[in-house]
Amino acid sequence: MVFLRMELPCWCFLLLCCLQPLSAHSDFFTSIGQMTDLLYTEKDLVTSLKDYIRAEENKLEQVKRWADKLDSLTATATQDPEGYLGHPVNAFKLMKRLNTEWGDLESLVLRDTTDGFISNLTLQRQHFPTDEDQTGAAKALLRLQDTYRLDANTISTGNLPGVKHKSHMTAEDCYELGKIAYSEVDYYHTELWMAQALKQLDQGEESTLDKVAVLDYLSYAIYQQGEIERALEYTKRLLELDPEHQRANGNLKYFEFQLEKQKKAAEEEAQKQKERGKRETPEKKKKKPKRVSDHLIPERKKYERLCRGEGIRMTPRRQSRLFCRYYDNSRNPRYVLAPVKQQDEWDRPYIVRYLDIISDKEIEKVKQLAKPRLRRATISNPITGVLETASYRISKSAWLTAYEDPMIEKINQRIEDLTGLEMDTAEELQVANYGVGGQYEPHFDFGRKDEPDAFKELGTGNRVATWLFYMSDVTAGGATVFPDVGAAVWPQKGTAVFWYNLFASGEGDYSTRHAACPVLVGNKWGEFLFAWFPIKPYKQTNVNIYYNNTVY
């Protein structure tokens, strides 16, 4: 039997790299900030739709009054037609109605009231999200499901931490999510979401969704994961609903054949084991499995654990050496009388946080300047140095320069005063807003030795340090994590974190490899600034980086 394969149809300030010119209305799913515009677009369309409904209701009301009037009139007239028409006025009015009034009614019925709504819809449609946006948003849900270990039912019922606007997914929503996973050959998530759709249908949810289609996807996804027995169970259930389903009938025979084949193979193996056991000495005691070292855990697992707040490697002894203080950077004139609040976040690499370092007014101004310019964030290709988009970076960015607004110049000066790094050798302020499940997977901010052209398009040297403003609180998720050292820094509106990417020798500090965790609930805005050497990387030696009056 040949098996038939199923064919169914945070806002942040980042100073990084320049973006490729993209349409102002693309990649909506990569920025919550720009997605808010879609809500107003939809609200406008609903208003237009209601206007159309009122016009249709008004037209139907007129037709109904006409019909009721004629219904009563013709009922009376047909009881005594000759007597009725014997009255000359009735005869005249019959001629008038049939010659004129019925024509007017025809014009009323044929009158098109859709004009305004259709025109508005056509105009707005050019700014609608695309298939790429829908797929991107679906993949984001699957990414959040994996990173934060959420089951399909938790997401479907909207029971996410700290949500203000709870939203349920229908069986159709779950089905569409499963179909997108299927199109990506992701049978694991296809199973999860088709099973959730089936569960909601079995619980009596009203839906036009066909259970047969759900079971078709579900059985095939389970089969692809090697669970033939379960795939057979769902195929039998499908055939109970549609006994003539051609593919399911073919699959039923194939699954039964494969199970029988597996059964025979298992029996043969058991017989071999039994014969082998007679000849061999009793097996030695099994050794206890060794505990897997944290260093052997894949980076992806470390990253996801830290995003969930697990696996943070800060001992009480090290924690006791972290302090908070009032800081004026060696009595900088601007901060002698009003020093800023600074606290240690991590020891190795040394990460500090500045509290109340950017005001709400400044944050709103930065957002106002950045929002119209947001474009899909890019990464620098480590081989060519060319800027390009990547699936592991889901956000939009905009760059702001000091000459555009006095407030930006003021913010730049503040960073220079507190770090001692000149803004003349820094990239522009990069404002980032993360999208649905927005993230940036583990990466380095500096260029490695094997990436000589890392910042070719920027025309800069290597990145000495990173300054990151948090311009929003995030309800759940969105941490900045350092997988190699087990560190996690959580967004806190109005604060900024700072660390050096390079050692005093100019060599990169590989412990600064970090990532932005997916935003589970909320909207993350951030602002990055990178200070760099004004010469090519790795050609400068004995460069002293000063911090707190000490060489770093």
N, C-alpha and C positions, 0 to 999 in steps of 0.2 A: 504494500500500500504506500503510495507516495503522499507525503504530508503536504498539504496545501498551506503555504505561508499566508498569514492574514494580511490583507491589504485594505485598510480602512482610511475610506477617505480620512545732614548735620551741617549745618553750615560751618565752614572752617576757612581760615586765611592760609592759603598755601602759596608759597612762592616756588613754583616748579618750572614747568616748561610751557611754551606757547602752544596754542591749540590750532588745529587745522580749521580752516573756514568751513563751517557747516551752516545749514539752514537754521534760521531762528526757531523753526518749529520742527525739530527732529529729536529723536531719542528722549521723549518725554519721561520715560520710566527711570532715567538716570538722574532726575532732579525733582524732589518733592516741591521745592520752591516754584519751579515753572509749572508743575502739575496743578498748582492751585488755580492757575489761569483757566484750566479746563473746567473747573467747577463753575466758574462764572459763565463760560461759554455754554455749558449745559443748562444753567439757570435761564439764560437768555432764550435758548431753544424751547425750554418748557413754557416760558411766557408766550412765545410765538405759537406753540402748539395749542395752548389754551385759547388764544385768540381765534385760531382756526376752528377749534371745537365749538366755541360760542357762535361763530358765523354759521357753521353747519347746523347747530341746534336751532338757530333763528330761522334758517331756511326750512328745516323740517317742520318747525312749528307753524309756519305759514302754509306749507303743504297739508299739514294735518287739519288745520282749520278749514281749508278749502274742501278737503275730503269729507270731513264731518258734515259740512253744510250741504254738499251734494248728496251725501248718503241719505240724509233726512228728506231732501227734496225729491230725489228719484224714487224713494220708497213710497212717498205719497202719490207722485205722478203716475207710477206704474199700476196703481190700484184701479184707476179709471183714466186711461190714456186719452181717450177722445174727449171726455168731459174736461180734463185738465187743459188740453190744448184748445178747447173751445173758448177759453179766455184768451183774447188777443194779446194781452201783455205776456202771458206765459209762453205763447207761441213765439213772440219777439225775443223774449229772454233766452229761449232754447237756441234760436238761431245765433244770437249774440254770444252765448257761452261756447257753442261748438265752433263758431267762426273766429272768435277773438280770444275769449278767456282761457280756453284750453291751450291755445298757442302761447299765451302769457305764462301759464303754468309750466308748459314745456320749457320755456326759456328760464324760468326760475329753477327748475330741477337741474337743467344743464349748466347753470351758472357755476363757474369754477371759483370756489372759496379757498383753494389751496395755494393760490399764487404767492401770498405773503410768506406763508410758512415754508413752501418749497424754495423760494428765492433765498430766504434766510438760511435754511439748511444747506443749500448748495454753496452759499458763501462761506459758511462756517466749516463745511466739510474739508476744505483744503487745509485747515489747521487741526484736523482730528489726528489722534494717535494712529499709527500704522500697525500692520501685522507684527512688525519688529518690536513695537512697544508692548503689544499684548503678550508676545512670547517672552520678552524681557521681564515683564512684571510676573509672569507665571514662573519663570526660572528663579526669580527672586524669592517667591514663596517657597519653592522647593529648597533653595539655599538656606533660608531661615529655618525651615523644618529640620534640616540636617544639622546645622550649626548649633541650634538651641534645643535639639532633641524633642521636637514637638510632634505629637501624633496628629494624624489627619483630622480626627474629630475635634481636637482642641482648636485647630485653625478654622475648621468649618463652622464651629459654634461661636467663634470670635472671642474665646476666653484667653486673651493674651494679657500679660501683666500691665496694669496701669492704663488700660484703654479707656478713653472717655466716650468714644462713639462706637459702640459694639455693633458688629455687622456679621450676619449669618451668610453662609454660602449655601446656595440651592444645590439640588442634585445635578442640575445642568452645569453649574459652576464647577463642581467637582469633576464631572465628566469631561468638560473642556480642558481642565488642568491635566487630567489623565491623558487626554489625546495629545496635548503638547509634549508631555513627557514621552509618549510613545513615538512621536515624530522625531524626538532626539535619541531614539533607541535606548531610552532610560526605562527599562522594564520594571525596575524596583519601584520607582515612583508611580509608574502606570498602574501597578497593582494596588498601591496604597490608595490612590484617588478613585480608581474604578470601584474598589471595595467600599470606599466611603459613599460614593454615589449609590451603589446597590443597597447599602445599609439604610440610607435615608429613604430610598424608594420602598424598601421592606417595612419601614416604620410608618408608612402611609402618607408620605409627603406627596402633595398634589403636584403632578408634573406631566409634561407631554413626552418626557424622555422614555425611550423604549428600553425595557430591561434586557431585551435580546442583544441590543448593541453593546450594552455595558458588559454583559456576561461574555460576549465574543472577545472584547478587548481583554477582559480580566483573565479568562482561561488561557489565552495566548501568552500574556505577560508572565503568568505563573509557569507555563510550560518553558518559556525561554530562560527561566531561572532554575530549571532542572527539576521542578516538583510536578512530575507527570501525574501522580495520583490525585493531587488537588486539582490540577487542570482538568482531569477526567470528570471529577465531581461537578465542576461548574459547567462543563460541556453537556453533561446529562441534564443538568437543571435548565440549560438553554433549550435543549431539545424537548423538554416537557412543555415549554412555552411555544416553540416553533418546530414541530417534528420534521418539517420539510427543509429545514435549514441545511443547504448543501455543504457548506464548509464545515459546520459542526458535525454532520454525519461522517464526513471524511476524517475529521480529527478524532472522532470517537473511536473509529477502527484503528487509527494510527496509535493513539494513546494506549489502547488495550493491547495492541501488538507489542509496543515498547515495554509495557509493564510485565507482560508474560516473558519477554526476553530478559528483563532485569531479574525476574524471579528465578529463572533457570540458571543465570549466571551466579546469583547468590547461593543457590543450592550447590552448584559445582564448587564454588569457593569454600563453602562450609565443609564439604566432603574432603577437599584438599587439606584444610586446616586440621580436620579430625585425623587424617592419616599422618600428617606431619607431626601432630602432637604425640602420637604413639612412639615415634622414633626419637624425638627430642627429649632432653632432660627438662625437669621443671624450670620454668622461666624464673629468671632472677627478679628480685624485688625491684619494683619500679622506683626510679629516683624521683624525688620531688622536683617539679619544674622550677627552674630558676626564675627569680623575680626579674622582670624586664626593666632594665635601667632606663631612666628618664631620657638619657642621651640617645637611646635606640628608638624612642617613640617618633614616628614620622612627624615632620614639621606641621603638616596639616592638622593632625590630631592635637598637637600642642596648642596651635593657634585656636582651634575650636574650643578646647578646654578653657583657655584663658578668656575667650569671649563669654563663656558661661560663668566666669568667676571661679573656675576650678584650676588647680595646678599652679597657683601663685607661689613662687619659691622665695618667700621672705621669712627668714627665721626671726624669732623674738630678739635674739642678740643683735642681729643686723638692724632690726626695726628700732632698737634702743639708740642706735647711732644716727638716726634721722631726726632732724630738728626743724623748727620753724623760727622765723626771725623777722625783724624789720630791717630792710636792706636799702642802702643808698649808693652802692657801688663805689666804695672808697670816697665817700663824701662828695658825690656829684652835686654841683650847685642846685640842680633842680629837685633833688631829693633829700637834701640835708634837713630841711624843716618838715618835710612830709615823706618819709621813707615808705617804700612799698612793702606789702606783706609777702614774704617768700617762704616756701616750705619745701623740704626735700621729699621727693616722690620715690627715688630709687638711688642705690649707692653705686652699682656697677652695671651699666654705665650710669654716670651721674646725671640724674634728671631732676630739675627743679620746677616748681609751679609758682607762678605769681598770681596772687588773688586780687580781685577787684581792680584789674589792670586795664580794662576797657569798659566804658560806660554803656548803658542801654542806648543812649542817644547816638553814640559813635557806632554801635552795632547796627542800628536802624539805618544810619547814613550809609554805611558800607554796603548793607544789603540793597539799599535803593540804587546805589551806583553800580553794583555788580549784576543785579538780576537781569537787566536787559541784555547783558553781554554773555550770559552763561552759555557755554558750549561744552560738548562732550569732552571730558577730561582725557588726556593722552598720556602715554608713557614714552620714554626715550628708548628706542631700539638699541640694546647693548652692543650690537654689531655695527650698525650703520649710523647710529646717532639720530636717525630720522624719527620724528614724532608721529605716533600712531595710537589708535584706540585699542583697548584690550578688554576682554571679557572679565578679567579679574579686577578691573577698576571701574566701579559703577558710580559715577558722580559727574557733575558738570562744574566747570571752573570759569573764572573771569579774572583778568589781571588789572590791577589799579596802580597808577603811578602818582607820585607826590605832586606833580604839577597840575593834576586834574582837580584836586580839591584840597584846601588847606588842612582839612581833618586828616587826610591820608599822610600828609607831610608831618603832621603832629604825631601820628601813630608811629611813623618810621623813626622820628627823633626819639621817641620814648624807648623803642627797642635798642637804638644805638646807645642811649644813656645808660641803660640797665645791663647791656652785654659788653659794651666797649668795642663792638664790631661796627665798622663804618658802613653806612648804608650805600655808599658809593660803590662798594663791591658786594652788592646783594641783588638778587633778582627782585622783580616787582612783587608786590603783595598779591598772592594768589588766593582768591576767595573760592571756596568749594562748598557745594551743596549736594548732599548725597540723595540718591533716589530710593526707589522701593528696594528694601534689602540692601541699600547702598554700602559698599565696602571697597577696600583696597587691600588685596592679599599681600603676604609678607614680601618686603622689598627693602632695598638700601636707598638712602637719599644721596649717597656719594657714589662716584664712579670707581669701579675696581680697576686693578692693573690690566686686566684682560679686556677692558672697555676703554681704549684710548680715545674713542670718539663719542663717549657717553653724552657730552654736552656740546657737541659740535654745532648744533643749530642755535644754541643759546649764546655761543661765543664767549663762554666763561671758563674759569678754572674749576677745580673741584669744590664741592660744597663743604665748608668748614663746620657749619652748625645749622640746626633747625629750630625755628621759633614757631609755635603753634598756638593761635588764639582759639578758644572755644566760644562761639557766639550763640550757642543755644544749649539748654539742658536737653537730654535725651531720656525719654521715659524708660526704655529698655534697649539694651544693646549699645552698639556704637563706641565701644572702648577702643583706645589705642594700646595695642599689646606688643610685647617684645618676646617672641617665642623662645629664642635661645637662652634667655635669662629668667623666663617665667615671670615677667613684669606686666602689669596692667594699669593703665591710667584712664580714669573715667571722665567723660565730658562734664564740665561744670561751667555754666554760663558766666562770662565776665572774667575768666581766668586764662592763663597762658602757660604752656610748658616749654622748656628749653633744654636742649642737649647738644653736645659736640659730636659730630660725625667722624672727625679725624683726630688722631693723636698729635702730639707736639711735633713729631717727625714728619707729619703730612700723610702717614699711612692711615688707611681706613680702620675704624673701630667696628669690627664685624658683629659685636654684641648689640649694635644699634639697629640691626635688622628688625623692622617693625611692620605692623599691619593695622588697618582700620577695620574693626569688626562690623559685620552687617548691622544696620539699624533695624531692630525688631519692631519697636513702637516709637513714633516720634519723628522729628525733623532735625537733622544734624547740619549745622552750618559751622564751618571752620575757616581759619585764615592762616596760611603758611608763609613764612619768609625764610629763604635760604641765603646765608652769607657764604661767599666763595672767594677763593684765591684769584687774583687778577691775572694769573699765569697758568700755563698748562699743568695738569696734575702730575705729581710724582717727579717733578724736576726741581722742586724747591726742598731744601733740607734745612734742618735746625730751625724750624719755624716755631716760635714760642707762642702758645695760645694762653692768654692770661684770663683767669677767672678768680674772683675773690682775692686778688693780689697774689695768687700763686700760679705757677706754670702748670697748665693742664697737660 
